[in-house]
Amino acid sequence: MVERIPLKAGTGFRQTLAAAILAAGMAATVGGALLFQHVGGYMPCALCLEQRTPYYIGVPVALAALLASWLKAPPIVTRGLLLAVGGLMLWAMGLGIFHAGVEWGFWAGPTDCAAGAPIDLSGDLLSSLDAVRPPSCSEAALRILGLSLAGWNAIIAACLAAIALRSALARGDRFVRSVAR
């Protein structure tokens, strides 16, 4: 028999820990993408940039959930914020799956996601900036263990969504046993 936990049920260590893991995991994921871009020299395509949006929104939401849990806010606040993070990570997972499908040729990508020509920066810099075109969304810039970064994003987002949704709907504190009445 599955035990139903209402959103108003108390929160505890499980929700606090989950919020901290989620905030750190989302920050590390988007931080890794930024490192690949700025340190590794991988220019992101339009879909790559779009995949970051749920993380940019989700990190502050997870930090708010962490703060709400620490400050013993009403349980519906913490659980609602964790549900919101779960929804954001499902969105990120969907974007990652869509982008990976575009890279594998399963479906067409957006029309504004075409490859651009190399840029000559020796002339007028301002006019050359107008000519900058991001890479094609249909070509993976890097594959790690056979998966593109979009594929890895889908996997990471699925794991983070599972953590967020499980903690939002789980019992408040697994380390405290309920007292028999």
N, C-alpha and C positions, 0 to 999 in steps of 0.2 A: 504494500500500500504506500502510495506517494504522499508524503506530508506536505500540505500546502502552507506556505509562509506568506501571510499578508504583508503588504508594503508597510503597514503601520507597526509590524512586529519590531521589537528592539533590535538595535545593531550592536556590534561588538568588535572584537579583535579581527575577525574574518573580513569585515567590511573595511576596517582601517588598513589592514595589510593589503587587501586587493586594490584599494585606491592608491596606495603608495606604489605597488607593483605596476599598476596601469599608468600612472603619471611617469614613472621612470622608463617603462617600456615604450610608451609613445614618444617621449622626449628622445630616447636613444634611437628609435627608428627614424624619426624625421631628422635628428642630428646626423645620423649615418648618411642619409640622402644628401644633406647639405655638405658633408665632408666629401662624398663622391663628387659633388659638383664643384666645390671651391678648392679642394686640395687635389683630388684625383683628376680634375679636368674634364669630367663627363658632363656635357651640356644636356640638361633635361628637355624632353619634348613637352608639348602642351599637356598630354595626359599624365606625364610624370609630375608636373607641377600641380595638376588638379588632384592627384592622389594625396598630396600633402595637406590639403584643406581639412579633412577630418581630424588630422593630428594637431594642426594649429588650433582648432576649436577644442579638441578633446583634452589636451594637456591642462588648460586652465579648469575645465570641468572636473577632471580627475583630482586636481589640487583642491578644488572647492569641496569635492566629496571627502577628501582626506581631512580637510579642515572641519567640515561638518561632523565627521565621525569623531575626531579628536575632541571637539567642543561639545559633544553629546547633544547635537541638534536633534530635533524631532526625527525619528527614524525614517519617515517618508521623504525627508529632504535628502539624506544620504542615499537611500535606496533609489530615489528618483534620479539623482545625479549619476549613480552607477548604471541605471538603465539607459540614461542618455549617452553615457560613454559606450555602452554596448551597442546602441543604435548607430553611433558614429563609426564604430569599428566595423559594423556590418556594411555600412556605406563604403568605408575604405576597402573592405574585402571585395565588394562588388566592383569598385573602380579597378582594383588590381586584377581581378578575373577578366574584366572587359579589356584592359590594356594587354594582358598576357595573350588573350584570344586574338587581338589585333596583331600582335607580334608573331603568333603562330599561323596567321592567315585564316583563322576560323571565321572571321567576319571583318567587315571594313571599318576602319577608324574614321574619326572626324575628317571632314574635307580640309580643314585648316591645319592639318597635321602632316604636311608634306616636307620632304627633304629640301634643304636649301643648298645653294652653291657655296664654295669656300669664299671667304671675304678677303679682299686686299686692304690691309690697314695702312699701306704706305702713303696714301693720298689724303684726302679730306676726311678726318675722323668722324665729324658729325654726319656727313652724308653716308659714310660707310655704316654707321650705326643703324640707319634706316634700312639698310640692305641685309641686316642680320636676320637669318632664318633659323629657327630651332631645327634639330634633327627630326627625322621622320618617326612617327609613333609606331610604324610597322617594323622597325629594325631595332632589336635589342642592342643597347650599347655594351652590355656586359652580361655574361651568363656565368653563374656560379653553381656548380654541380648540376648543370643542365637547365637550370631555371634562370629566367631573367630577373632583374630587380623588381619588376612588376609582379612576377610570380611569387617571389619571396615576400613582397608586401602583402599579397593576398593571404599567405600562410600566417604571417605575423599578426595581421589584422584579425584573422579567424581565431587565433589563440587569445588575443587580447579581448575580443568580443566574448569568447567563452568565459574568461575570467570575470569580466564585468557583469555579464548576465547571471552567471552562477552565484556570484557574491551578492548581487542585488536581490536574488530570490532565495538565498540560503538562510539558515538559522543564524541568529545574531552572534553567538559565541560558541564555538565547538568545544572549548576547553572547560566550560562550566556545565555541570550536569544539573538538570532540573530536579528540584526537590519534590519528592513524592508527597502528595497532599492527602 
